[in-house]
Amino acid sequence: MNKSELIEALSLKNELTYKMAEEIVNLMFNTMTEELVDGGRIEIRGFGSFVVKDYKSYVGRNPKTGEAIKVNTKKLPFFKVGKELRERVDGE
């Protein structure tokens, strides 16, 4: 499922216009993004949680040439699946 399919499903299930459903989905994603950018954590019970992980710099290798290159520190979003979702997907 992609973003437009999510908007379509929301509009059909809740009898909303496509435009209103699109605004709701965009608001949700924008709010979640802002929270992660600010260093926050998002927890949706039964689904999972989103956090930002800090990765230290390290020396990597260029796969083509084998040359050593420095990879700078970075922050990346990380999703940890919740127990209920994991069990439901696994069929338990």
C-alpha positions in Angstrom: 0.0 0.0 0.0 1.3 3.4 -0.9 0.2 6.9 0.3 -2.5 7.4 -2.3 -4.0 4.0 -1.6 -4.0 4.9 2.1 -5.8 8.1 1.3 -8.3 6.3 -0.9 -9.0 3.6 1.8 -9.5 6.3 4.5 -11.9 8.3 2.3 -14.0 5.2 1.4 -14.2 3.7 4.9 -15.1 7.0 6.6 -17.2 8.6 3.8 -14.8 11.5 3.5 -13.8 13.4 0.4 -10.5 12.5 -1.1 -9.2 16.0 -0.4 -10.2 15.8 3.3 -8.6 12.3 3.6 -5.5 13.6 2.0 -5.2 16.5 4.4 -5.6 14.1 7.4 -2.9 11.7 6.1 -0.5 14.6 5.3 -1.2 16.1 8.8 -0.4 12.8 10.4 2.8 12.2 8.4 4.0 15.8 8.8 3.4 15.8 12.6 5.3 12.5 12.9 8.2 13.8 10.8 8.4 17.0 12.9 8.5 14.9 16.1 11.4 12.8 14.9 13.3 15.8 13.6 13.0 17.4 17.0 14.5 14.2 18.5 11.2 12.8 19.9 9.8 9.4 19.9 6.5 8.1 18.5 4.8 5.1 20.1 1.6 3.6 18.7 0.4 0.9 21.0 -0.1 -2.4 19.3 1.7 -1.2 16.2 5.2 -0.1 17.0 7.5 2.8 17.8 9.7 5.2 15.8 12.9 6.6 17.2 15.9 8.4 15.8 19.2 6.5 16.2 22.6 8.1 16.1 25.3 6.4 14.1 29.0 7.2 14.7 31.4 7.9 11.9 33.4 4.9 10.6 35.8 4.0 7.8 34.0 2.2 5.0 35.1 0.8 1.7 34.1 1.9 -1.8 32.7 -1.4 -3.3 34.0 -0.7 -6.8 37.6 0.4 -6.0 38.1 -1.0 -2.5 39.3 2.5 -1.5 38.8 3.4 2.2 36.4 6.3 2.7 35.2 8.1 5.8 31.5 7.8 6.5 30.3 10.8 8.6 28.1 10.5 11.7 24.4 10.4 10.9 20.9 10.1 12.4 18.4 7.8 10.9 14.8 7.0 11.8 14.3 3.5 13.1 11.0 1.5 13.5 10.5 -1.2 16.1 7.5 -3.4 15.5 5.1 -3.8 18.4 4.3 -7.2 19.9 0.7 -7.3 18.8 1.5 -6.5 15.2 4.4 -9.0 15.1 2.2 -11.7 16.4 -0.6 -10.9 14.0 1.7 -10.9 11.0 3.3 -14.1 12.1 -0.1 -15.7 12.5 0.1 -16.5 16.2 
